[in-house]
Amino acid sequence: MTKTAIKGRLTAMNFLEFAVWGAYLISMGMFLASNGLGDKVFWFYTVQGLVSIIMPAIIGIIADRWIPAQITFSLCHLIAGGFMIATGAVATSELATNGTLQFGPIFTLYTISVAFFMPTIGLGNSVAFSGLQNNGMDTVKDFPPIRVFGTVGFIAAELFVNFVAVDGKAIQFTAAQFYTSGILSLILAAYALTLPNCPCNKGASRSLSDALGLKAFKLFKRTDMAVFFIFSMFLGVALQITNSYGSDFINFFSNPELSEYAHGFMDGWWANNPTFLISISQCAEALCILAIPFCLRRFGIKGVMLMAMFAWVLRFGFFGIGNTNFPGVMFLILSCIVYGVAFDFFNVSGGLYVDTQVPSSQRSSAQGLFMLMTNGIGASIGTYIAGTFIVNKLVKAPGLDLQQQLDGWHESWLIFAAYALVVAVLFMLIFKEKPVDTDKRSITEAEDKQSLEVK
């Protein structure tokens, strides 16, 4: 297979991977809030973090040791897609029967689905890095242009659910978003079988810790990597907050009664197309991915991570002063623009950086560890705290009038901005970057073999 063909296969994989996520991630919170689960929204995003604490690591170990990564990737999407379709079916039935959603059934099915979907993000990186490296390509140079099509897929799914209607109602407001995601996941499960092979390392380890893929945790012995992972966890706190509440916040301005409290916010175009507005975030993300190789070489991982952290301050801050009227909507648009730096310079650059720190035999496990710290521990803690102690008290508490809810929304976003600012300043003062030659891993394959021979 030629280099061009491999890049094409990996590009299509990334497009479908993030289209699966984009079909519901932004609009789900709004759908749940408008159908009786407003105070439970945070659980649906928190559980993505909770399953990411263990599932990516377990699945990564399986891919490293027993089942080739592309096959594991396919199996995960098969299970995730099936349960996501079941989530949509139950939600549709409950709304037709009761006119509202019951938390237990839909949450259970959804949790099983995301438990198998979340590991595929790290697995997708492993498949891409392996395919590129095994065919003589540079992951730092060649991966970002491939990964950018993941963002394109996410945007395409967002626009689809925003503008396509089912029974006269946009998909973003219905359970059809779960069907859309599930069908895309099943398509990707089949397509994954055509991806480049990622051989396992069945005979590479002799100790129990190696067999379980625990060697990746040895990175914590290095001070620079320990600090990097800890701050990745702190920044991971911010990852799912706007996904959880962004569309609900924007759609809040479509309430006709709000005009009595807040100067005419009523049925504006932006308020009724929240998924489209937030899709600007992914458009900015697509452009920012292409700048990552230059920025990593020019500013190093510390500089790039600091850019991401301060971008999160602006992301939340602009939400805190924005609204869907003009000129207030410009702040929401600016928030979406800086999101490209906030998300990509953290997630994509972080994944690339971690890849330079480990031998290929530990690639999937290391990516699973990065996912655990960010989308796992960090995101689950952040979303739970944001929902339970901030949004549910300032916005969703019983008895609040619309003016109080509006003030609560703005106060919530400014609290999140202040948190991101504290993390950025601490990271700037504490993290000491250790220069890494991207052509020569700091933990070399030779050292890996030597350690195994000693055992």
C-alpha positions as a printed NumPy array, in Angstrom:
array([[  0.   ,   0.   ,   0.   ],
       [  1.426,   3.392,  -0.962],
       [  1.972,   6.225,   1.512],
       [ -0.814,   8.193,  -0.148],
       [ -3.221,   5.268,   0.191],
       [ -2.345,   4.803,   3.861],
       [ -2.909,   8.486,   4.545],
       [ -6.242,   8.243,   2.735],
       [ -7.376,   5.279,   4.835],
       [ -6.378,   6.999,   8.066],
       [ -8.05 ,  10.226,   6.972],
       [-11.379,   8.462,   6.397],
       [-11.014,   6.722,   9.764],
       [-10.573,  10.039,  11.561],
       [-13.515,  11.594,   9.703],
       [-15.892,   8.832,  10.79 ],
       [-14.447,   8.554,  14.313],
       [-15.272,  12.125,  15.224],
       [-18.506,  12.219,  13.236],
       [-19.735,   9.497,  15.611],
       [-19.028,  11.837,  18.532],
       [-20.193,  15.044,  16.895],
       [-23.636,  13.632,  16.138],
       [-24.686,  13.961,  19.787],
       [-21.943,  15.446,  21.983],
       [-22.891,  19.114,  21.548],
       [-26.671,  18.777,  21.225],
       [-27.312,  16.042,  23.811],
       [-27.26 ,  18.35 ,  26.838],
       [-29.88 ,  20.611,  25.291],
       [-32.056,  17.622,  24.311],
       [-31.892,  16.153,  27.814],
       [-32.541,  19.503,  29.516],
       [-35.634,  20.141,  27.409],
       [-37.08 ,  16.698,  28.194],
       [-37.034,  16.555,  31.97 ],
       [-33.388,  15.788,  32.733],
       [-31.96 ,  19.292,  33.112],
       [-30.475,  18.584,  36.54 ],
       [-29.025,  15.258,  35.345],
       [-27.2  ,  16.522,  32.242],
       [-23.824,  16.534,  33.984],
       [-24.054,  12.776,  34.628],
       [-24.119,  11.991,  30.903],
       [-20.876,  13.904,  30.428],
       [-19.319,  12.876,  33.731],
       [-19.733,   9.208,  32.847],
       [-17.613,   9.728,  29.731],
       [-14.818,  10.639,  32.096],
       [-15.553,   7.85 ,  34.535],
       [-15.367,   5.137,  31.889],
       [-12.218,   6.772,  30.519],
       [-10.488,   6.163,  33.848],
       [-10.307,   2.419,  33.213],
       [-11.611,   1.426,  29.782],
       [ -8.961,   3.049,  27.515],
       [ -6.207,   1.494,  29.627],
       [ -7.793,  -1.976,  29.504],
       [ -8.553,  -1.792,  25.795],
       [ -5.094,  -0.359,  25.125],
       [ -3.487,  -3.301,  26.887],
       [ -5.564,  -5.715,  24.799],
       [ -4.48 ,  -3.938,  21.615],
       [ -0.825,  -3.936,  22.67 ],
       [ -0.722,  -7.585,  23.704],
       [ -3.416,  -9.74 ,  22.183],
       [ -5.687,  -8.284,  19.491],
       [ -4.329,  -5.957,  16.754],
       [ -5.33 ,  -2.351,  17.381],
       [ -7.409,  -1.998,  14.208],
       [ -9.437,  -5.125,  15.105],
       [ -9.935,  -3.947,  18.679],
       [-10.991,  -0.579,  17.292],
       [-13.592,  -2.287,  15.079],
       [-15.017,  -4.417,  17.893],
       [-15.356,  -1.39 ,  20.182],
       [-17.298,   0.528,  17.544],
       [-19.55 ,  -2.455,  16.894],
       [-20.574,  -2.593,  20.562],
       [-20.731,   1.195,  21.006],
       [-22.885,   1.651,  17.917],
       [-25.353,  -1.04 ,  18.93 ],
       [-25.924,   0.41 ,  22.381],
       [-26.158,   3.979,  21.074],
       [-28.961,   2.925,  18.718],
       [-30.643,   1.224,  21.687],
       [-30.327,   4.51 ,  23.619],
       [-32.173,   6.323,  20.842],
       [-34.869,   3.654,  20.689],
       [-35.573,   3.822,  24.43 ],
       [-35.586,   7.635,  24.418],
       [-38.02 ,   7.698,  21.496],
       [-40.324,   5.202,  23.208],
       [-40.304,   7.09 ,  26.522],
       [-41.106,  10.425,  24.892],
       [-43.929,   8.875,  22.886],
       [-45.378,   7.176,  25.984],
       [-44.724,   9.631,  28.811],
       [-43.673,  12.878,  27.101],
       [-40.519,  12.927,  29.227],
       [-37.317,  10.934,  29.721],
       [-36.603,   8.513,  32.561],
       [-33.007,   8.75 ,  33.762],
       [-32.226,   5.086,  34.522],
       [-32.819,   3.198,  31.238],
       [-31.387,   5.765,  28.845],
       [-28.386,   6.473,  31.08 ],
       [-27.534,   2.769,  31.42 ],
       [-27.55 ,   2.112,  27.671],
       [-25.686,   5.329,  26.967],
       [-23.015,   4.467,  29.548],
       [-22.298,   1.09 ,  27.953],
       [-22.016,   2.759,  24.554],
       [-19.52 ,   5.423,  25.641],
       [-17.574,   2.845,  27.679],
       [-16.608,   1.232,  24.376],
       [-16.427,   4.431,  22.343],
       [-13.994,   6.396,  24.526],
       [-11.116,   3.893,  24.109],
       [-11.392,   4.242,  20.321],
       [ -9.998,   7.789,  20.486],
       [ -6.67 ,   6.539,  21.821],
       [ -6.821,   3.435,  19.644],
       [ -7.355,   5.612,  16.592],
       [ -4.186,   7.521,  17.472],
       [ -2.303,   4.255,  17.895],
       [ -3.486,   2.937,  14.532],
       [ -2.493,   6.201,  12.847],
       [  0.905,   6.495,  14.549],
       [  1.703,   2.847,  13.821],
       [  0.61 ,   3.066,  10.18 ],
       [  2.643,   6.207,   9.591],
       [  5.769,   5.068,  11.414],
       [  5.801,   1.599,   9.851],
       [  5.742,   3.191,   6.417],
       [  8.554,   5.644,   7.007],
       [  6.521,   8.753,   7.77 ],
       [  6.959,  11.352,  10.518],
       [  4.058,  11.361,  13.001],
       [  4.633,  14.98 ,  14.071],
       [  4.589,  16.164,  10.46 ],
       [  2.127,  13.77 ,   8.823],
       [ -0.448,  13.127,  11.557],
       [ -1.97 ,  16.628,  11.983],
       [ -3.18 ,  16.909,   8.342],
       [ -4.863,  13.502,   8.832],
       [ -6.295,  14.372,  12.237],
       [ -7.8  ,  17.596,  10.874],
       [-10.337,  15.495,   8.959],
       [-11.543,  14.147,  12.288],
       [-12.562,  17.689,  13.084],
       [-14.156,  17.991,   9.648],
       [-16.184,  14.863,  10.436],
       [-17.265,  16.316,  13.771],
       [-18.382,  19.525,  12.027],
       [-20.241,  17.597,   9.329],
       [-22.163,  15.654,  11.976],
       [-22.965,  18.861,  13.904],
       [-24.323,  20.57 ,  10.809],
       [-26.301,  17.466,   9.891],
       [-28.111,  17.277,  13.237],
       [-28.61 ,  21.069,  13.31 ],
       [-30.164,  21.504,   9.857],
       [-31.713,  18.116,   9.016],
       [-35.206,  17.642,  10.426],
       [-37.173,  14.51 ,  11.37 ],
       [-40.961,  14.925,  11.497],
       [-40.543,  18.679,  11.218],
       [-38.071,  18.962,  14.107],
       [-34.293,  19.385,  13.823],
       [-32.377,  16.253,  14.859],
       [-30.501,  18.249,  17.52 ],
       [-33.774,  18.515,  19.474],
       [-34.69 ,  14.796,  19.127],
       [-33.478,  11.296,  19.984],
       [-32.538,  10.832,  16.328],
       [-29.098,  12.184,  17.206],
       [-28.397,   8.877,  18.992],
       [-29.498,   6.874,  15.946],
       [-27.23 ,   9.007,  13.758],
       [-24.227,   8.366,  15.994],
       [-24.923,   4.649,  16.287],
       [-25.247,   4.105,  12.538],
       [-21.988,   5.967,  11.877],
       [-20.286,   3.824,  14.514],
       [-21.409,   0.604,  12.829],
       [-20.15 ,   1.876,   9.468],
       [-16.765,   2.628,  11.038],
       [-16.666,  -0.824,  12.656],
       [-16.801,  -2.365,   9.19 ],
       [-14.391,   0.139,   7.649],
       [-11.787,  -0.383,  10.392],
       [-11.135,  -3.883,   9.067],
       [ -9.478,  -2.286,   6.009],
       [ -6.985,  -0.229,   8.027],
       [ -3.214,  -0.938,   8.168],
       [ -2.322,  -3.844,  10.42 ],
       [ -0.941,  -2.994,  13.875],
       [  0.864,  -6.146,  15.052],
       [  0.688,  -7.114,  18.704],
       [  3.773,  -7.635,  20.824],
       [  2.802, -11.03 ,  22.2  ],
       [  6.329, -12.207,  22.952],
       [  7.746,  -8.882,  24.014],
       [  7.061,  -9.056,  27.754],
       [  7.912, -11.576,  30.427],
       [  6.899,  -9.897,  33.677],
       [  3.35 ,  -9.519,  34.913],
       [  3.608,  -5.705,  34.839],
       [  4.683,  -5.81 ,  31.197],
       [  1.914,  -8.259,  30.306],
       [ -0.614,  -5.826,  31.805],
       [  0.913,  -2.857,  30.011],
       [  1.831,  -1.093,  33.266],
       [  5.198,   0.072,  31.999],
       [  3.589,   3.285,  30.76 ],
       [  3.076,   4.297,  34.41 ],
       [  6.856,   4.333,  34.823],
       [  6.771,   7.675,  33.047],
       [  5.711,   9.125,  36.397],
       [  9.239,   8.472,  37.656],
       [ 10.378,  11.356,  35.457],
       [  9.561,  14.666,  37.117],
       [  8.794,  16.435,  33.843],
       [  6.366,  13.727,  32.74 ],
       [  4.732,  13.452,  36.171],
       [  4.085,  17.212,  36.173],
       [  2.88 ,  17.022,  32.558],
       [  0.333,  14.287,  33.329],
       [ -0.877,  16.   ,  36.526],
       [ -1.485,  19.287,  34.744],
       [ -3.081,  17.396,  31.856],
       [ -5.542,  16.117,  34.442],
       [ -6.14 ,  19.649,  35.788],
       [ -6.755,  20.99 ,  32.299],
       [ -8.894,  17.949,  31.499],
       [-11.327,  19.355,  34.062],
       [-12.344,  21.934,  31.441],
       [-12.806,  19.56 ,  28.505],
       [-16.474,  18.624,  28.778],
       [-17.967,  21.714,  30.441],
       [-18.916,  23.611,  27.282],
       [-19.954,  20.352,  25.619],
       [-22.27 ,  19.708,  28.565],
       [-23.85 ,  23.137,  28.853],
       [-22.901,  25.223,  25.816],
       [-25.904,  24.406,  23.639],
       [-28.291,  24.582,  26.608],
       [-26.936,  28.046,  27.472],
       [-27.285,  29.328,  23.915],
       [-30.756,  27.851,  23.457],
       [-31.771,  29.482,  26.766],
       [-32.   ,  32.8  ,  24.899],
       [-34.783,  31.44 ,  22.67 ],
       [-37.262,  31.539,  25.559],
       [-39.893,  34.17 ,  24.597],
       [-40.453,  35.081,  28.25 ],
       [-36.813,  36.083,  28.634],
       [-37.51 ,  39.344,  26.826],
       [-39.247,  40.62 ,  29.959],
       [-36.024,  40.271,  31.919],
       [-33.174,  40.667,  29.481],
       [-33.782,  43.21 ,  26.744],
       [-35.449,  41.283,  23.989],
       [-33.682,  37.928,  23.761],
       [-36.452,  36.131,  21.903],
       [-36.346,  33.462,  19.209],
       [-33.189,  34.789,  17.577],
       [-31.574,  32.769,  14.79 ],
       [-28.445,  32.074,  16.816],
       [-30.468,  30.973,  19.849],
       [-32.377,  28.452,  17.752],
       [-29.267,  27.048,  16.053],
       [-26.93 ,  26.405,  18.98 ],
       [-25.226,  23.383,  17.431],
       [-24.346,  25.426,  14.363],
       [-22.927,  28.227,  16.509],
       [-20.773,  25.811,  18.475],
       [-19.624,  24.177,  15.231],
       [-17.539,  27.316,  14.693],
       [-15.39 ,  25.875,  17.474],
       [-14.581,  22.835,  15.372],
       [-13.92 ,  24.974,  12.28 ],
       [-11.309,  26.861,  14.294],
       [-10.03 ,  23.539,  15.582],
       [ -9.472,  22.289,  12.031],
       [ -7.313,  25.294,  11.204],
       [ -5.352,  25.114,  14.453],
       [ -4.402,  21.459,  13.952],
       [ -2.374,  22.44 ,  10.908],
       [ -0.321,  24.855,  13.026],
       [  0.655,  22.235,  15.604],
       [  3.882,  20.929,  13.957],
       [  5.257,  24.468,  13.605],
       [  4.233,  25.479,  17.125],
       [  5.683,  22.358,  18.727],
       [  9.013,  22.906,  17.034],
       [  9.014,  26.653,  17.662],
       [  7.635,  26.865,  21.202],
       [  7.983,  23.345,  22.617],
       [  5.356,  21.443,  24.561],
       [  5.356,  23.957,  27.426],
       [  4.655,  26.891,  25.127],
       [  1.932,  25.02 ,  23.289],
       [  0.27 ,  23.855,  26.508],
       [  0.335,  27.404,  27.897],
       [ -1.361,  28.646,  24.733],
       [ -4.062,  26.02 ,  25.277],
       [ -4.543,  26.954,  28.919],
       [ -4.895,  30.684,  28.323],
       [ -7.212,  29.916,  25.401],
       [ -9.476,  28.057,  27.864],
       [ -9.576,  31.222,  29.979],
       [-10.851,  33.139,  26.951],
       [-13.199,  30.316,  25.937],
       [-15.075,  30.502,  29.228],
       [-14.636,  34.248,  29.689],
       [-16.257,  35.138,  26.367],
       [-19.192,  32.862,  27.207],
       [-19.442,  34.705,  30.508],
       [-20.008,  38.083,  28.845],
       [-21.792,  36.925,  25.682],
       [-25.397,  36.493,  24.56 ],
       [-27.263,  35.846,  21.3  ],
       [-28.061,  39.499,  20.557],
       [-25.69 ,  41.705,  18.604],
       [-23.008,  42.63 ,  19.646],
       [-23.133,  40.024,  22.443],
       [-23.123,  37.156,  19.947],
       [-19.686,  38.269,  18.782],
       [-18.281,  37.2  ,  22.149],
       [-19.823,  33.745,  21.676],
       [-18.26 ,  33.551,  18.224],
       [-14.884,  34.643,  19.611],
       [-15.21 ,  31.954,  22.276],
       [-15.708,  29.381,  19.542],
       [-12.697,  30.662,  17.603],
       [-10.269,  30.409,  20.532],
       [-11.579,  26.909,  21.241],
       [ -9.451,  25.663,  18.358],
       [ -6.307,  26.554,  20.277],
       [ -7.773,  25.473,  23.621],
       [ -8.67 ,  21.956,  22.471],
       [ -6.11 ,  21.075,  19.789],
       [ -3.026,  22.512,  21.394],
       [ -3.859,  20.423,  24.438],
       [ -5.286,  17.139,  23.107],
       [ -3.462,  16.645,  19.812],
       [ -0.126,  18.101,  20.895],
       [ -0.324,  16.19 ,  24.158],
       [ -0.915,  12.922,  22.314],
       [  2.02 ,  13.598,  19.996],
       [  4.263,  14.495,  22.924],
       [  3.377,  11.322,  24.821],
       [  4.122,   9.307,  21.669],
       [  7.709,  10.598,  21.704],
       [  8.235,   9.362,  25.261],
       [  7.552,   5.643,  24.884],
       [  8.707,   2.695,  22.77 ],
       [  6.278,   1.414,  20.161],
       [  5.487,  -1.656,  22.279],
       [  3.871,   0.634,  24.864],
       [  2.216,   3.105,  22.475],
       [ -1.406,   2.074,  23.048],
       [ -0.933,   1.835,  26.818],
       [  0.679,   5.278,  26.987],
       [ -2.095,   6.839,  24.922],
       [ -4.564,   5.126,  27.235],
       [ -2.779,   6.68 ,  30.219],
       [ -3.024,  10.146,  28.658],
       [ -6.729,   9.557,  28.046],
       [ -7.141,   8.402,  31.648],
       [ -5.609,  11.579,  33.067],
       [ -7.461,  13.978,  30.73 ],
       [-10.771,  12.582,  29.487],
       [-10.917,  10.225,  32.471],
       [-10.038,  11.616,  35.882],
       [ -9.894,  15.272,  34.859],
       [-13.059,  15.435,  32.774],
       [-15.164,  13.38 ,  35.199],
       [-14.171,  15.499,  38.202],
       [-14.629,  18.729,  36.259],
       [-18.036,  17.907,  34.827],
       [-19.351,  16.579,  38.127],
       [-18.257,  19.674,  40.053],
       [-19.46 ,  22.035,  37.316],
       [-22.883,  20.408,  37.261],
       [-23.461,  19.662,  40.931],
       [-21.951,  22.687,  42.651],
       [-22.142,  25.443,  40.048],
       [-24.726,  25.103,  37.238],
       [-27.332,  23.195,  39.259],
       [-27.096,  25.784,  42.055],
       [-26.757,  28.981,  40.02 ],
       [-28.975,  28.088,  37.034],
       [-31.057,  24.972,  37.642],
       [-32.06 ,  25.503,  41.275],
       [-35.849,  25.493,  41.857],
       [-37.524,  28.867,  42.185],
       [-35.091,  30.95 ,  40.137],
       [-36.694,  33.421,  37.725],
       [-35.281,  33.904,  34.237],
       [-33.17 ,  36.923,  35.195],
       [-31.559,  34.921,  38.011],
       [-30.947,  32.025,  35.642],
       [-29.327,  34.348,  33.121],
       [-27.1  ,  35.862,  35.807],
       [-26.308,  32.321,  36.976],
       [-25.188,  31.274,  33.509],
       [-22.807,  34.223,  33.201],
       [-21.449,  33.734,  36.727],
       [-20.849,  30.041,  36.041],
       [-18.785,  30.699,  32.918],
       [-16.667,  33.303,  34.731],
       [-15.974,  30.834,  37.547],
       [-14.723,  28.314,  34.974],
       [-12.531,  31.017,  33.384],
       [-10.955,  31.861,  36.753],
       [-10.133,  28.177,  37.321],
       [ -8.408,  27.881,  33.93 ],
       [ -6.373,  31.009,  34.685],
       [ -5.095,  29.571,  37.971],
       [ -4.072,  26.312,  36.241],
       [ -2.239,  28.229,  33.491],
       [ -0.237,  30.351,  35.926],
       [  0.747,  27.342,  38.056],
       [  1.797,  25.338,  34.982],
       [  3.922,  28.249,  33.765],
       [  5.735,  28.369,  37.104],
       [  6.117,  24.645,  37.799],
       [  6.572,  22.691,  34.547],
       [ 10.182,  22.352,  33.341],
       [ 10.31 ,  20.959,  29.838],
       [ 12.902,  18.353,  28.995],
       [ 13.978,  18.71 ,  25.339],
       [ 13.053,  15.645,  23.288],
       [ 14.439,  14.601,  19.927],
       [ 11.338,  13.455,  18.051],
       [ 13.506,  11.134,  15.935],
       [ 14.909,   9.428,  18.995],
       [ 12.575,   8.401,  21.802],
       [ 13.808,   9.104,  25.307],
       [ 12.842,   5.549,  26.214],
       [ 14.458,   3.704,  23.339],
       [ 13.631,   0.32 ,  21.936],
       [ 17.155,  -0.777,  22.835],
       [ 16.599,   0.121,  26.481],
       [ 13.28 ,  -1.696,  26.379],
       [ 14.902,  -4.865,  25.09 ],
       [ 17.745,  -4.607,  27.578],
       [ 15.343,  -4.327,  30.508],
       [ 13.475,  -7.408,  29.32 ],
       [ 16.705,  -9.408,  28.968],
       [ 17.725,  -8.492,  32.526],
       [ 14.395,  -9.791,  33.791]])
